[in-house]
C-alpha cells in the first residue's frame, strides 16, 4: 500500500524568492494588528477585568436595549452585554458586588436570573463566574510575564544552540505570531481570558518547535555545503523539512477543526486561537524566520575552527538527510 504524501518527493520551491513580498505582508499585517488592538481593544473576560459574569441563552435573539433595562433595574450596577458564540447566547457582566462573598454573588445571580426569566420566557441560565479586582490585576501581570519570559527564553536558547541570527529571527517570527493572535481577538471580540493565554503559550510552543527543526536543518546543510550560497541552503533546508511541517500542521488542524465545530461555544475562542496560531506559525516558519537569516547576514562559511582530529572527522562525516 502506498503511503500518503501531502508533499511530493524532490519538491524544490524557491521560498526565498518571495521573501520581499513575505516581509512586506508581515509588516502590514503586524501594523494592522497593532492598530486594531489599539482601536477596538480586547474583550477581556472576568479573569482579567474582575466582576461578575452571567451567561444566559435565549430561544431567539433578544432585544439588547430591553435586556439591559431589565438587568439595570435590579440595582446591581451598570451591565455590559456581549454576544457569546451566537446571537442567542449572551454574557452579562456586572461590577463586583458589595461584600464579594459567595452569598452576595449567589443572591445577585438569582436576582438577575429571575428577572430575565420573567421578561424573556424560555431563557435559560448557563453559568456564572466571579473574580475580584485584585486577583484580576495579578492575573494580567502574570499572564504578560509568562508570555514575555517564554519569548525571551526561546530567543536565548536559539542564540546558544545556534547563532545570534537564529535567535533574532525566531523572536521576530514569534512576535509576529503573537500580534496576529491579538489582532484576531480584537477584530472578532472573542472573550480574552486565561484559556486564551494558555492557547497563546501553546502557539509559541508549536511555533518554536517548527522553527527549531528548520533551523537545525539549515545548520546541518551549512556544514555539508560550505561553498553553497545561503539562499540555496535555506531553500534546500525548508524543502527538506516541508513534508514534516505540512503533515504536522494538517493533522493538528484536523483535530482542532473537530473541536471547533463539536466542542461547543465555551471552547470556541481557545480553538480559534489555536487554529490561527498553527496557520500563522507555519507561514512565519517558512517565509519569515528562515529568510530573515539571509537579511541578518548569516553565511554558509563560518569562522574556521581549530583543526583537531575529532574536528576533521566531524567535518568529513556526512549528516543523514532527514525527512
PyMOL commands that set and color helices and strands:
alter all, ss='L'
color gray80, all
select helices_A, chain A and resi 16-40+46-49+64-72+102-119+133-161+164-188+194-224+230-262+265-295+309-316
alter helices_A, ss='H'
color red, helices_A
select strands_A, chain A and resi 43-44+51-57+80-83+89-94+124-131+191-192
alter strands_A, ss='S'
color yellow, strands_A
deselect
rebuild
show_as cartoon
